[in-house]
Amino acid sequence: MSTTSTTQAFSVLGGRYVCGALHVSDVSERDRRYVVRRVLLPARGDESFTVIGPDLRPVKLVDEFLAWLTDCERSPNTVEAYAHDLRAFWTFLDERGLGWERVGVMELGEFAAWARRPAENVVVLADQAARLSARTVNRMLSGVVGFYEFQARRGSTLARDLVAKTRSGRGGYKPFLHGIARSRLRGRAVRLPEQQSLPKTLSLEQVAAVIDCQERLRDRFLFALLASTGMRVGQALGLRHEDVVAWERRIVIRAREGAHRRARSKRGAEGDVPVAPELMRLWSDYMHQEYGDLDCDFVFVNLWGGQRGRPLTYSNVDRMVERTQRKVDFQFTAHQLRHTYATLAWRDGVGLEVIGALLTHRSPSSALIYTHPTAEDLRGALAKRGVLERVADLIA
């Protein structure tokens, strides 16, 4: 039976308030008890998130944790992801009649199984039948463990014990507060086995098709920018006019406070990106023919269909991708252009340290996840350095 509840919910924790009325209707029983809502911090205007409980008020402990993440300048995208993870966890606790302080490793395992099941009376025997992928559930577990680590640092002995147990064994797991509060504790969190799969990359012909089919200079410039720099979508959407240094053919990526609608760089992800003169000419055409004398700081803005001058959002880019997919007749995502750029650079012999700098990674080794060499790529690299020949001599 579907019910509808509406309220203008306000949090009294740290002056946060929920944006807009809260509507709970036409959703499953599982998802209706706890919902995620966007909130603003009036003092600074920062965007954050909270979890609303069955009493139509923020869940205090979760709200405090998410507010702390925002204060630590974690991106709104990250805070929203943790909010959804904890919404699911609190729903699980509610169904089981458990308090958060009564959770152990066994309960975390039950939570993982619960999140995977499409229904309460279904046991998942194959990954294809699961409601959520193992990777998604592992991310949720990381969010939950992060919440408990936060409580442990606030003095909860039970939370400290749980965090210690989730780190038993070997592995490369980094604590949730790694980089904020240094810790030597290393180990492996409670995890499900994942089927490893690399994001697909596009061919040069496909990238050209995506760019060429754009009817508007703004859209053509956006896709060309993503493809020729490996820039994140959020970094592109956050660009200001001062970031485009046309006479030096470079674009500056800056992480700004209060970036509009989460169009921002990751913390620490800054740098200068060299660009081709052709891209600068496309930018110039866009500025003169479509942007005109519009008074706005952002490079990518809405120019048609109302709200002229409003910065583009992720949803705008998603719609642009959907329109483009129908034209080119193949599926792709905007983020795949980043992977394609890195892979092409690696195949052309560009070092990982250079690729890492171009992708604004703090660690050069992080660029490895964006390069997708095939068996032939690896064979060519080994042959070029004489490795295969030396190994063959051992056998002959």
C-alpha positions as CSV (number, residue, x, y, z in Angstrom):
1,M,0.0,0.0,0.0
2,S,1.4,3.3,-1.1
3,T,1.3,6.3,1.2
4,T,2.4,9.9,0.8
5,S,4.0,12.0,3.4
6,T,5.2,15.6,3.0
7,T,7.1,17.9,5.3
8,Q,9.5,20.8,5.3
9,A,12.2,19.1,7.4
10,F,14.8,21.1,9.1
11,S,18.0,19.9,10.9
12,V,19.0,21.7,14.0
13,L,22.5,20.2,13.8
14,G,25.0,22.9,13.0
15,G,22.5,25.1,11.2
16,R,22.0,22.7,8.3
17,Y,18.6,22.8,6.6
18,V,17.0,20.6,4.0
19,C,16.3,22.1,0.6
20,G,12.7,21.9,-0.4
21,A,9.8,19.9,0.7
22,L,10.2,16.2,1.5
23,H,8.0,13.9,-0.5
24,V,7.8,10.2,0.3
25,S,5.4,8.3,-2.1
26,D,5.2,5.5,-4.6
27,V,8.4,3.9,-3.5
28,S,9.1,0.4,-2.1
29,E,8.7,-0.3,1.6
30,R,12.4,-1.0,1.8
31,D,13.4,2.4,0.4
32,R,10.6,4.6,2.0
33,R,11.8,4.4,5.6
34,Y,15.0,6.4,5.1
35,V,15.6,8.9,2.3
36,V,18.5,11.1,1.3
37,R,18.1,14.9,1.0
38,R,20.3,17.7,-0.1
39,V,21.1,20.3,2.5
40,L,22.8,23.7,2.6
41,L,25.0,25.3,5.2
42,P,23.6,28.8,5.4
43,A,26.8,30.3,6.8
44,R,28.9,29.3,3.8
45,G,26.4,28.1,1.2
46,D,28.1,24.7,1.0
47,E,26.2,21.8,-0.4
48,S,25.9,18.7,1.7
49,F,23.5,15.8,2.4
50,T,21.5,14.2,5.2
51,V,19.4,11.1,5.8
52,I,15.8,11.6,6.8
53,G,14.3,8.9,9.1
54,P,10.7,7.6,9.6
55,D,10.0,10.5,11.9
56,L,10.7,12.9,9.0
57,R,13.8,14.3,10.8
58,P,17.5,13.9,10.1
59,V,19.1,10.9,11.7
60,K,21.4,12.6,14.1
61,L,24.5,10.4,14.0
62,V,24.5,10.2,10.3
63,D,23.8,13.9,9.9
64,E,26.8,14.7,12.2
65,F,29.1,12.4,10.2
66,L,28.0,13.9,6.8
67,A,28.4,17.4,8.2
68,W,32.0,16.5,9.3
69,L,32.8,15.2,5.8
70,T,31.6,18.5,4.4
71,D,33.7,20.4,6.9
72,C,36.7,18.3,5.8
73,E,36.1,19.6,2.3
74,R,35.1,16.3,0.8
75,S,33.3,16.8,-2.5
76,P,29.5,16.9,-2.5
77,N,29.6,13.8,-4.8
78,T,31.5,11.9,-2.1
79,V,29.2,13.1,0.7
80,E,26.1,12.1,-1.3
81,A,27.5,8.6,-2.0
82,Y,28.1,8.1,1.8
83,A,24.6,9.4,2.5
84,H,23.1,6.7,0.2
85,D,25.3,4.1,1.7
86,L,24.2,5.0,5.3
87,R,20.6,5.3,4.2
88,A,20.7,1.6,3.1
89,F,22.5,0.6,6.2
90,W,20.0,2.3,8.5
91,T,17.2,0.7,6.6
92,F,18.8,-2.7,7.2
93,L,19.2,-2.0,10.9
94,D,15.6,-1.0,11.1
95,E,14.4,-4.2,9.4
96,R,16.6,-6.3,11.8
97,G,15.7,-4.3,14.9
98,L,19.3,-3.5,15.6
99,G,20.9,-0.4,17.0
100,W,24.1,0.8,15.3
101,E,26.1,0.1,18.4
102,R,25.2,-3.6,18.3
103,V,26.8,-4.3,14.9
104,G,29.7,-6.7,14.5
105,V,31.5,-8.3,11.6
106,M,28.7,-10.9,11.3
107,E,26.1,-8.2,10.9
108,L,28.2,-6.4,8.3
109,G,28.2,-9.6,6.3
110,E,24.5,-9.9,6.7
111,F,24.1,-6.3,5.5
112,A,26.2,-7.2,2.4
113,A,23.9,-10.1,1.6
114,W,20.8,-8.0,2.3
115,A,22.0,-5.3,-0.1
116,R,22.5,-7.9,-2.8
117,R,19.1,-9.6,-2.6
118,P,16.4,-8.4,-4.9
119,A,13.8,-9.5,-2.4
120,E,13.9,-10.7,1.3
121,N,13.0,-14.3,0.3
122,V,15.6,-14.6,-2.5
123,V,19.1,-16.0,-2.1
124,V,21.6,-14.7,-4.7
125,L,23.4,-17.6,-6.4
126,A,24.7,-15.8,-9.4
127,D,26.1,-12.3,-9.8
128,Q,23.6,-11.6,-12.6
129,A,20.7,-12.2,-10.2
130,A,21.9,-9.7,-7.6
131,R,20.1,-6.4,-7.0
132,L,23.5,-4.6,-6.7
133,S,27.0,-5.6,-8.0
134,A,29.7,-6.8,-5.6
135,R,31.6,-3.6,-6.4
136,T,28.7,-1.4,-5.4
137,V,28.2,-3.3,-2.1
138,N,31.9,-3.1,-1.3
139,R,31.7,0.7,-1.7
140,M,28.7,0.7,0.6
141,L,30.7,-1.3,3.2
142,S,33.5,1.2,3.0
143,G,31.0,4.0,3.7
144,V,29.7,2.1,6.7
145,V,33.1,1.4,8.1
146,G,34.0,5.0,7.6
147,F,31.0,6.0,9.8
148,Y,32.2,3.6,12.5
149,E,35.8,4.9,12.3
150,F,34.4,8.4,12.8
151,Q,32.5,7.2,15.9
152,A,35.6,5.4,17.1
153,R,37.6,8.6,17.0
154,R,34.8,10.3,19.0
155,G,35.3,7.8,21.8
156,S,33.1,4.8,21.0
157,T,34.8,1.7,22.2
158,L,32.4,-0.6,20.3
159,A,33.0,1.3,17.1
160,R,36.8,1.0,17.6
161,D,36.6,-2.7,18.1
162,L,34.5,-3.2,15.0
163,V,36.9,-1.1,12.8
164,A,39.8,-3.1,14.2
165,K,38.1,-6.4,13.2
166,T,37.3,-5.2,9.7
167,R,41.0,-4.6,9.2
168,S,42.3,-8.0,10.1
169,G,44.3,-9.9,7.5
170,R,46.5,-8.8,4.6
171,G,45.8,-6.5,1.8
172,G,45.9,-2.9,0.6
173,Y,42.9,-1.4,2.3
174,K,43.5,2.2,3.4
175,P,41.5,3.4,6.4
176,F,38.7,5.8,5.7
177,L,40.5,8.7,7.3
178,H,43.7,8.0,5.3
179,G,45.1,11.4,4.3
180,I,43.1,13.3,6.9
181,A,44.1,11.6,10.1
182,R,47.3,9.5,9.5
183,S,47.2,5.9,10.7
184,R,49.5,3.0,10.4
185,L,46.7,0.5,10.6
186,R,46.5,-1.4,7.4
187,G,44.5,-4.5,6.5
188,R,41.5,-5.7,4.5
189,A,37.9,-4.5,5.2
190,V,35.0,-6.8,5.0
191,R,34.6,-7.3,1.2
192,L,32.8,-9.4,-1.4
193,P,34.9,-10.9,-4.3
194,E,34.5,-8.7,-7.4
195,Q,34.7,-9.6,-11.0
196,Q,37.4,-7.3,-12.3
197,S,36.5,-5.3,-15.4
198,L,38.1,-2.3,-17.0
199,P,36.1,0.6,-18.4
200,K,35.9,0.5,-22.2
201,T,37.8,3.0,-24.3
202,L,36.7,4.4,-27.6
203,S,38.5,4.2,-30.9
204,L,39.8,7.4,-32.6
205,E,37.1,7.0,-35.2
206,Q,34.4,6.9,-32.4
207,V,35.8,10.0,-30.7
208,A,35.8,11.8,-34.0
209,A,32.2,10.8,-34.6
210,V,31.1,12.1,-31.2
211,I,32.8,15.5,-31.8
212,D,31.7,15.8,-35.5
213,C,28.0,15.2,-34.9
214,Q,27.6,18.1,-32.5
215,E,25.4,20.9,-34.0
216,R,26.3,23.5,-31.4
217,L,29.8,24.9,-30.9
218,R,29.4,24.7,-27.1
219,D,28.7,20.9,-27.2
220,R,31.4,20.4,-29.8
221,F,34.0,22.3,-27.6
222,L,33.0,20.3,-24.5
223,F,33.4,16.9,-26.1
224,A,36.6,18.0,-27.8
225,L,38.0,19.3,-24.5
226,L,37.2,16.1,-22.7
227,A,38.7,14.0,-25.5
228,S,41.9,16.1,-26.0
229,T,42.8,16.7,-22.3
230,G,41.4,13.7,-20.3
231,M,39.7,16.3,-18.1
232,R,37.0,15.1,-15.7
233,V,33.5,16.2,-16.5
234,G,33.3,18.1,-13.2
235,Q,36.6,19.9,-13.9
236,A,35.3,21.0,-17.3
237,L,32.0,22.2,-15.9
238,G,33.8,24.2,-13.3
239,L,36.0,26.1,-15.7
240,R,36.0,29.9,-15.6
241,H,37.1,32.2,-18.3
242,E,40.2,33.1,-16.5
243,D,41.2,29.4,-16.6
244,V,41.6,29.5,-20.4
245,V,45.0,30.9,-21.2
246,A,44.5,31.0,-25.0
247,W,47.7,32.8,-25.9
248,E,49.8,30.1,-24.2
249,R,47.5,27.2,-25.3
250,R,46.9,25.9,-21.9
251,I,43.9,25.5,-19.5
252,V,44.3,25.8,-15.7
253,I,42.4,23.3,-13.5
254,R,41.6,24.8,-10.1
255,A,39.7,23.3,-7.1
256,R,37.5,26.1,-6.0
257,E,35.4,26.5,-2.9
258,G,31.6,26.4,-3.4
259,A,31.8,25.4,-7.0
260,H,28.3,25.4,-8.5
261,R,26.3,22.2,-8.5
262,R,29.3,20.0,-7.7
263,A,31.1,21.1,-10.9
264,R,34.5,21.1,-9.2
265,S,37.9,19.3,-9.1
266,K,38.7,16.7,-6.6
267,R,40.6,18.1,-3.6
268,G,44.2,18.5,-4.6
269,A,43.5,17.8,-8.3
270,E,44.9,21.0,-9.9
271,G,47.3,21.7,-12.7
272,D,48.0,23.2,-16.1
273,V,46.9,21.2,-19.1
274,P,48.5,21.9,-22.5
275,V,46.0,22.0,-25.4
276,A,46.2,22.0,-29.2
277,P,45.8,25.3,-31.2
278,E,42.7,23.7,-32.9
279,L,41.0,23.4,-29.5
280,M,41.7,27.1,-28.8
281,R,40.2,28.0,-32.2
282,L,37.1,26.0,-31.4
283,W,36.9,27.8,-28.0
284,S,37.2,31.2,-29.7
285,D,34.5,30.3,-32.2
286,Y,32.2,29.3,-29.3
287,M,32.9,32.5,-27.4
288,H,32.2,34.8,-30.3
289,Q,29.4,33.0,-32.1
290,E,27.3,31.5,-29.3
291,Y,28.5,32.9,-25.9
292,G,28.6,36.5,-27.1
293,D,28.4,39.2,-24.4
294,L,26.8,37.1,-21.8
295,D,27.8,38.2,-18.3
296,C,28.8,35.0,-16.6
297,D,32.1,33.6,-15.1
298,F,31.6,30.0,-16.3
299,V,32.7,28.7,-19.7
300,F,30.0,26.1,-20.1
301,V,26.5,27.6,-19.5
302,N,23.0,27.2,-20.7
303,L,22.3,29.2,-23.8
304,W,19.0,27.8,-25.0
305,G,15.7,26.9,-23.5
306,G,15.5,29.3,-20.6
307,Q,17.7,30.0,-17.6
308,R,20.3,31.5,-20.0
309,G,23.7,31.9,-18.4
310,R,23.1,29.2,-15.7
311,P,26.2,26.9,-15.5
312,L,25.8,23.5,-17.0
313,T,25.3,20.5,-14.7
314,Y,26.0,16.8,-14.8
315,S,22.4,16.2,-15.9
316,N,22.9,18.5,-18.8
317,V,25.9,16.6,-19.9
318,D,24.0,13.3,-19.5
319,R,21.3,14.6,-21.9
320,M,24.0,15.7,-24.4
321,V,25.5,12.2,-24.3
322,E,22.1,10.6,-24.8
323,R,21.4,12.8,-27.8
324,T,24.8,12.0,-29.2
325,Q,24.4,8.2,-28.7
326,R,21.3,8.3,-31.0
327,K,23.3,10.1,-33.7
328,V,26.5,8.0,-33.6
329,D,24.6,4.7,-33.0
330,F,27.0,3.4,-30.2
331,Q,27.0,3.6,-26.5
332,F,29.5,5.7,-24.5
333,T,29.9,7.8,-21.5
334,A,31.6,11.2,-21.1
335,H,34.1,9.6,-18.6
336,Q,35.2,7.1,-21.2
337,L,36.9,10.0,-23.1
338,R,39.2,10.4,-20.1
339,H,40.2,6.7,-20.2
340,T,40.6,6.9,-24.0
341,Y,42.9,9.9,-23.7
342,A,45.1,8.2,-21.1
343,T,45.3,4.9,-23.0
344,L,46.2,6.6,-26.3
345,A,48.9,8.6,-24.5
346,W,50.3,5.4,-23.0
347,R,50.4,3.7,-26.3
348,D,52.3,6.6,-27.8
349,G,55.0,6.1,-25.2
350,V,54.1,8.9,-22.7
351,G,55.3,7.9,-19.2
352,L,52.9,7.3,-16.4
353,E,54.3,10.2,-14.4
354,V,53.4,12.5,-17.3
355,I,50.0,11.0,-17.8
356,G,49.4,11.3,-14.0
357,A,50.2,15.0,-14.1
358,L,48.0,15.5,-17.1
359,L,45.1,13.8,-15.3
360,T,45.8,15.9,-12.2
361,H,46.6,12.8,-10.1
362,R,48.5,13.4,-6.9
363,S,50.2,10.0,-7.3
364,P,51.7,9.1,-10.8
365,S,50.8,5.4,-10.1
366,S,47.1,6.4,-10.0
367,A,47.3,6.8,-13.8
368,L,47.5,3.0,-14.1
369,I,43.8,2.7,-13.6
370,Y,43.2,4.9,-16.7
371,T,45.5,3.0,-19.1
372,H,44.0,-0.1,-20.7
373,P,46.7,-1.9,-22.6
374,T,45.7,-4.9,-24.7
375,A,47.8,-8.1,-25.0
376,E,49.3,-6.7,-28.2
377,D,50.2,-3.5,-26.5
378,L,52.0,-5.4,-23.8
379,R,53.7,-7.6,-26.4
380,G,54.9,-4.6,-28.2
381,A,56.3,-2.9,-25.1
382,L,58.2,-6.1,-24.1
383,A,59.5,-6.6,-27.6
384,K,60.7,-3.0,-27.8
385,R,62.7,-3.4,-24.7
386,G,64.1,-6.8,-25.6
387,V,62.4,-8.6,-22.8
388,L,60.8,-11.3,-25.0
389,E,64.1,-12.0,-26.8
390,R,66.0,-12.4,-23.5
391,V,63.4,-14.8,-22.2
392,A,63.4,-16.8,-25.4
393,D,67.2,-17.2,-25.1
394,L,66.6,-19.0,-21.7
395,I,64.3,-21.5,-23.4
396,A,66.4,-22.1,-26.6
